[in-house]
Structures are given as C-alpha cells and as structure tokens.
C-alpha cells in the first residue's frame, strides 16, 4: 500500500487511544495501571508471533542493547505514561494543542541530533498545518489562547511530546539487520519492564474495580494503539523519514473530531473545515510538492 498510509493509520489509532485514555482516566483508573496493563497485554499478544525472531536475533540484541533500551524507555514507557499522567490534570484543549507542536519538535530534534536540514517547502508546510491545528483546537477564537494556563498536566504532555520526538528521530538508527516485529517486541518488553516498578509503587487501581468498558478500552490500546500503530509508524518513518512523519501528527485533531462526530454526536463548525483544509494543504506542500520539486532545487 502507499507509504503515507503507514503514517495515517497510527494517527487514527492514536486518536482513539487519546479519547479512550481520557475516558478511562476520568473513570478513576490511574495512569500507571493503564499504561502498564496496556503494554503487558500488547506483549502477550505479540510474543507468540515474535519469539522466534527474538531468539534468532539475540546476538543483534546483545550488541545493540543500549540503543534498544533507549527506544523502549522513550517510545514505550515515557511517552505513554507521561500522556496518561498529563490527562489527569489538564484540559483536552491544552493537551491537543501541546501535541500539535510535536512536528516542530521532531524537526528541531532531527536537526540537533542528526544534522538534518529542512527545505523551505517543508518549513512552509509545517507552518500552514500548524495554523490549521491551532484553528481547530482554539475553535477559531483567539480568546482560547488568551485564557490558556500552564498546569502540571501540560508539563507532562510536553515531556511526552519531547520523548516521542526523540524516539521518532532516532528510529532511523535502529539495527537494520533486526526485523521490524523483532525490534518492536524487544522494545515493547523493555518499555513494559521499565514501567513495572512504577506500576507496583504508584498504581492504586484495583483490577476488580475495572468495568467491561475499561477492559475493552485497554484491549483497543493494546492491539491498535500499541501493536498496529507502532509497527505502521516505524515502517512509515523508514519509508518517508522523521520530518515528513512529523507533519502527520497534525491530523490528530482532525481524526479526534471525526471520532467525536461519529460516536459522541458532536457537530462540525466552520473553523473545523478551515483547520482541516489547512492541515491537509500543509501536508501536501511538505510532502508531495516538496518531493516533486526536490530534484529541481
């Protein structure tokens, strides 16, 4: 399938995770339990398909263990845990707005860590799509920004975005001789192990208090937002690069709104259409147009 589909699918899956994560936290389930149970279940699902790869690639894992630990810590442990912690004490508007700056963080991180340079079309595209994301999360009203306040939850969301930006940039350095499913399973196990002591120390939710909806939400997070999204995202970055992948983060507000319209009966307003048009225009400029004009420049 087209390379950009590998980046669209994770955004859709993560939009569902964002919505369900907020609902689950609102039900009183602590973020340490949500994140640990999500990834524990994901590991149980993926291991039957990956254990042979892990055994064959054990020497590669031993040689590259510091890098694999970094990936597991940043992408599996930090990002997810920080996001759920942030959702306990910040508004949805603030969280979505702060997540919308992730493409900028990815571009900056790629320049700092890898020395990557961006073209003027990429920069133009990210500005256009950023304006679109801002239009959506602010509901087309400048007062939304004038009344924003930074809370502890906002800081956790920013920390999550930074972790994901570093992960997305450094993923090109993953051991190329390692299979994608082996890499994912290995980092998922490492990230889950990193979360285990935090879960036992700070997790205070009783499993017996989980409702059927809570368990279904965690199942969705495990299968789609974890396994499906991470495999697709890593594939997309390998095909299109971190800078291009960063632009697709702007689709989070779009997909989140679409889910709310379908499942919560919410309505679309003029600023939604304007924002969505700007986001897709920015992605087109930064990806398709930039690729077509690159040989000329």
N, C-alpha and C positions, 0 to 999 in steps of 0.2 A: 504494500500500500504506500501512498505518497509519504515522504518523510515528515511533512508537517503534521500528519495525523498522529504521529507518535508524541507530539507535543500538545495536541488538542485534547487527547484522551485523558492525560494526567490532570489537566486543568479542570475538566469536567468531573473527574473522580474526586479531586481535592475540594471542589465546590460543595459536593455532597458531604464530604468529611467536615468541612467548615460548618455547615448547617447542623449536621448531626452532633458534632462536637459541642457546639453552643447549647443545643438542647439537652445533651447528656450532662454537661456541667451544671446546667440550670436545674436538673433533677437532683442535684446534690452529690453526684459521683465525683470524687476528687480526681484531678488531672493525672496524678501519679498512677492511679489504678487504671484509668482509661488508656494511657499510653502503654503501660507495661502489658496489660491484657491484650490490647490490640496487636502488639508486636509478638507476644508469646504465641497467640493464635496464628499469626501470619507465618511464624517459623514452623509450627506444627504442620501447616498446610503445605509449605514449600519444600520441606526436608525430604519427603518421600520422592520428590522429583529431582532433588539436587544432591542427595548424599553421595551418589556415585561420582558426580563431578567433583565434589569436595574432596573425596578420597584420592582421585586421580591427580588433582591439582594441589595436593597437600604440600609439596615442595615449593610451589609458587607462593602459597600462603605463608609458609615459614620465611621465605626470603623477603616478602613484602609486608610482613605483619605490622610495622609501624604505620604505613600508609593505610592499610585496611582498618586499623583501629581508629585512625583519624576519620575515615569515611563513616564508620559505624557510629562514632561519637557525634559527629556533626550532623549527618543526614538522618540517622535513625533516632538517636537519643535526644540531642539538643533541640532540633527543630520542632519535633512533635510535642515533646514535653513542654518546651517554652510556650508554644502556641496555646496549648490547653490551659497552662497556668495563666497566661495573659487573658484568655477568655473569661476567667472567673472574676476579673476586676476591671474590665474595660468595656466600652460600648462597642457594638457591632460596627458603627460608622468609623470610629477610631481605628479599629483593628483592620478593616478592609482598606482604609486609607493608607495605613502604615505598610500593609502588604503590597500596596500598589507601587511603592518606591523600590521594591526588590530588583526590578530590571536595572535601575540606576546603580544599585549596589553591586549587581553582577558585572556590569560594565567597568565600574571603578575597581572592583576586586580583580577582574581579568587583567586590567592594565597594571595594577600594583604587583600581582603575583606572577603573571606570565608575560608582562610587557606587551599585551595585545593592544593594537590601535584600532579605533573605530573610524569609519568613514563619515563624511558629512551627512550622507543619506541615512545611516544608522542613527546618528545623533538627532537628525530631523524627525525620523520615525518615532524615536522614543519620546521626544517632546510632544508630538502630536497625540500619541497613545496615552501619555501621562495626563495630558489635558482632558482626554476622554474619560479616563478613570476618575479624575478629580471631579468632573461634571456629574458623574453618576453618584459617587459617594457623598458629594455635597448637595445632591438633589438640585443642582443648578442654582444654589443660593449661597452667596458669599458669607452670610451670617453663620453658616455651619462652621466655617473655619474660624471666624471671629470668636466663637464660643467653645472651640476645642480646648481641652486641658490635658496635660500630660499626667498620667497616673502610673502606678507601679505596673499595671497591666500593659500599658503602652510600652513601657521599657522592656517587658518580657517579649512583646510582639517584635520590637526592633531587634532584640537579641536573636529571636528565631529567624528573622529575615537575614541577619548577618551570617548566621550559621549556614543557612541554605545557600546564600550567595557564594560563600567559600566552597561549599560542597559542589555546587554546580560548576564552578570554575575549575576546581581541581580534579573533577571526574575524568577529564581527558588524560590524566596521568595514571589512571588505574592500570594494573598489569594487563597488557594487551593479550598475553597468552592465556589469560584466565577467561573462561566462558562467562557470559552475562549472567546466567542463572546461578553459576557458582559464586560469582562476585556478589550478587545480591544476597544470596543465602548466607554467605560468610559475614557480610557487613550487618545483615539483619540480626544474626546471632550475637555479634559483638555489641551492637547497639542495645539489644534486649538485655544482655548481661550487664551493661553499664547502668541500665535502669533498675535492675533487680534490687540492689541495696537501697535505692531511693524509694522504691515501692514498699519494701518491708519497713523502712524507717518512717516514712511520711504518709503512706497510703492509709486512709482511715475508713474507707468504704467497706461495708460488709457485703460479700458476694450474695448472701441470702436476700439482701435488700434490692438487688438488681431486678428490674422488671423485664418482661419479654422484649419490650421496645428497646431497653438498654442493651440487651444482648444482641439484638438484631443490628443495632447501630454499630456495636463493636465488630460484629461479623462483617458488615459492609466496610468498615475502616480497614479490617484485616485483608479482605480479598481484593477490593477495588482500590481503596486509597493507599494501601501499602504495596501489595504484590503487583497488581496491574499497573498502578501509577508509576512506581519506581522503575519497573522494567521498561515501560514505554518512555519515561523521561530520560533515562540513561541512554536508550537507543537513539532518541531524538537529538540529544546533545552530541553523541558520536557522529551523527549524520549532518547536523546543521551548525553545531558549535554553541558555546555557552551564551555568547552575546545575542544570537538570534533567539535561542530558547528563552532568554530573559524577557523578550517582548511579549511572549505568550502569557506571562503572568498577569498582564493587563486584562486578560479575558476572565479572570476570577470574578470580578464584579458582574460581568455580563452573564456568566453561567449561573452565578448565585441568584441573580434577579430572575433568570429564566426558571430556575427550580422553585423560587418563591411564587411565581405566577402559576406554575403547574400544580404545586402541591399545597400552597397556602392561600390561593385565590387572590393574590395581590395584583395590582394593576400597573401597566406601563404608562409613563408620562412622557412629555416631550423631551425632558432632559435625558431620559433613558435612551431614546432614539439618537439624540445628538451625541451622547457619550459613546454608544456602541459604534456609530458611524466613524467617529474619530479614532477609536481603538483599532478597528479593522483597517482604516486608512493608514494609521501609523505602522501597523504590522506589515501592510503591503509595501510601504515605502522602504522600511528597514530590511525586508527580506527579499521579496520578488523583484522590486525595482532596483534595489542595491545589487542583487546578483546579476541582473541583466546589464547594468551599466558598469560593473566592476572591470571587465576587460578593457573598456574604453578609457577608464580613468587610470 
